[in-house]
Amino acid sequence: MPYTAVTSLSHPGLMREHNEDSLVAGPWTLCGTVTENPQTLVFPLGTPLVVAVADGLGGQPAGEVASSLVVRQLAALGASLDGEEAVRAALALCNRAVYTAADGDPDLFTMGTTIAGVVVLASSVLVFNVGDSKVFEASPQGFRQVSVDDSPLPPPGRRTTSAVTQTLGGSSAFSTVTPHVTTRALSAGDRYLVCTDGLTDPCPDEEIAGVLGEHDGARAAFELWKGAIEAGGPDNITFATVRVSA
């Protein structure tokens, strides 16, 4: 039976007091916590499988509440995400849910989160994001980003920026979102990486590509985490690798 293997890891990094990232893989969620080692789950190919990471907005309250709310909502909706419009509708619902949860609660006011992920279908993959968390494809043709960053160009001389132009929640008044959603053909052996910027800010793309070119599964996850930590671990580190069986 063809299957999809998902290996995930979430860690606060070395500079943050707590973890505001969350992750969803099918019905399973990991919210604002620490995994001591990579976790691998295997799912049969066919029913829509959502795998996504959410990065609560730093510098604003309750980022971990916003990110966990969104991934739990996606976990509940996962089996219904059978096309681009279903994903867009689900993200709109998540956006409104974040604003609704924050309404009237000063401890949650302006909380928000990014989201990025994939939905694996029987013969295609839906790639989606709002914000600057990322999705990469690793294939025999190379390693490349397939999500679209909602962020301005970085300042001269810098590779990254912490600014974001679109998030789920995050404003004092309700604002709609325009999710980036695309459909890609699915082939046996395809691999995707979904991750928060706690991985991509300290680790250049070529370093991540090198790890995925040499390793798979739990070893790849460990080496990615190790690279981010050795680069200073400046932010929460959450990611999942997604591999379709050959």
ABEGO torsion letter per residue (X at the ends): XBBBBBBBBBBAEAABABBABBBBBEABBBBGBBBABBBBBBBBBGBBBBBBBBBBBBGBBGAAAAAAAAAAAAAAAAAABABAAAAAAAAAAAAAAAAAAABGBAAABGBBBBBBBBBBBAABBBBBBBEABBBBBBBAAEBBBABBBBBBBBBBGBABBABBABBBEGBABBBBBBBBBBBBBBBBGBBBBBBBAAAAAABBAAAAAAAAAABBEAAAAAAAAAAAAAAGGABBBBBBBBBBBX
